[in-house]
Amino acid sequence: MQTHSPSSPGSGVVLAPFRGVRYDPVRVSGLADVTSPPYDVIGPGTLDALLAASPYNVVRLILPAIELDAHAAGAVAAERLGSWLSSGVLAPDPEPALYVYEQRGPGFTQRGLIGLVGVGTGGILPHEGVMPSLVTGRRELMMATRANLEPILLVYNGGESGADSLDALDGPGAAGTGGHGGPAGPASRLVDLAADERPPLVSAVTSDGITHRLWRLTDPDELATIAADLAGRTALIADGHHRYAAYRELRSLMDGAGPWDYGLAFLVDADAYPPRLGAIHRVIPHLAPEEAARLAATAFTVEKLADVPPGDVPAAVDRLAAAGRDGTAFLLVGRPGCWLLTQPDEDQLAAAMPAEASPRWRALDASVMQELLLAQLWLIKDNERDVLISHDAGEAIRMALDADGTAVICNPMPLAAVKDVAAHGERVPRKSTSFGPKPRTGLVLRTFEP
């Protein structure tokens, strides 16, 4: 693949074609058996199911050995990747391409382009903080395997007008309809042309009922049209902040231009295919919920929900959503019950916040949870050992019950708040936003030396 170093900041989105590495359908039982969700949303039960599905499931590369340190796990993944390539289980495509990727499920369709995004340009806008140890783990895995094993998710405004990408998140298209409020831009038109009029390269239906289809774009004129269209645009990182930070760290460690100037990404026109924004919940192992509620009551209004048992997840989420319409709200769940937290004390909240934080950042539920609830009231500094995460409320509650701990169930962050924070150069606390649908891992991999 002939590439050049990404141009200077402010140059917009650079999305380069590459020789994708894909599973040989003859050598595996099926794409649904060898692909997986992204690494950071895979819970213990899902991990066991993926491992049982196939000896070649991509989870054996992206989560090679959870009990090992980053360096040792990277060596395990590198050995497996090399073995699968040499045996033909994985094989590079014959020529560089951009890949049109479609996900279609009950009530939604999402389409976009998989390619290599230029790292470090002004066209990529992060909005979420990261944990350095997690970034190190992803960087070590990339260095060991010399590969990008799963794409980050980027969203942008793909309309003909070229409006700011952040405005696309509240664009006029209805979620899942695939309709622009105005005329589609050239890149978006080519995506829909491929998906609507050309036979797919591969098609698979995963256990969640979602159909995944892939097309290759190799025509030089089409690739040039896409490059020219994206050059003046910006994209927001919707999912994959730790991986993008790892892209940047890897690039900074290398001398001169090379494959590390690019990282694997899935770019979606959010005007045509608006993303969904869900909550990310916390689990505090071994903190009894009654004690958590007692401590929280020193700065929150706390209500014991006698009518909502811990196992009734829909009822708990409904109560939380109703409370969240009036301001910050959290739900504490564990054995033996549920507690609703609302109305944080303004004086204690102000004292807990970093002095340099803006009012918009201080108003976020995620900031209140991190700075007041966790740090001040529970004396827990946010970290991946003491503060576990889950994208699913039911899973978070099960994790808390199993650990005799407390689940903190949260409301989704409003899209307008994400836009406002990112537009002013700030970062929401780590693991605060869950954009979806997330791309399936394993449909297309990228190696530095195909």
HUPERA-V963980 format. One line per field, one symbol per residue. phi: phi as a letter, one per 30 degrees, with the letter a starting at -180 (. if undefined). burial: + if it has 9 or more other ideal C-beta (glycine too) atoms within 8 Angstrom, else -. A space follows every 10 residues. Layout:
BEGIN
phi=???
burial=???
END
This chain:
BEGIN
phi=.cbbdeddej didcbcdadd cbddddcbdl dddccadeed ccdedddddd dddadcdddd cdbdaddcde dddddddddd dddddddidc bdddbdaccd bbcbbeiabb baccacddci dddccdbbdb cedddedddd dddddhacda ddccbbccde didedddddc ddddeidicd dbdddedddd ddddddbcdd dbbbcdddid ccbbbccbde dddddddddd dccbbcddbj ddddddeddd dddccidldd dbbdbcccdd ddbedccccb ccbcdicddd ddddddddbb dcbdcdcbde dddedddddd dddddckdab bcbldcabbc cbhddddddd dddddddded ddddeddddd dcdddddchc deaddcbdba dbdddddddd ddchcbcccc ddddeddded dddcicbdee hcbbdadddd djdbcbcdbd
burial=--+--+---- ++++++++++ ++++--++-- ++++++-++- +++--++-++ +-+--+++++ ++++---+-+ -+++++++-+ +--++---++ --+---++++ +++++--+++ ++++++++++ ++++++++-+ +--+++++++ ++++++++++ +++++++++- --+-+++++- +-+--+-+-+ ---+++++++ +++++----- -+-+-+---+ ++++++++-- -++-+++-++ +-++++++++ ++++++++++ +--------+ ++++++++++ ++++++++++ +++++-+++- -++-++--++ -+--+--+-+ --+-+++-++ +-++---+++ ++++--++++ ++-+---++- -++---+--+ ++-+++++++ ++++++++-+ -+----++++ +-+-+++-++ +-++++++++ +++-+-++++ ++---+-+++ -+++++++++ +++++++---
END
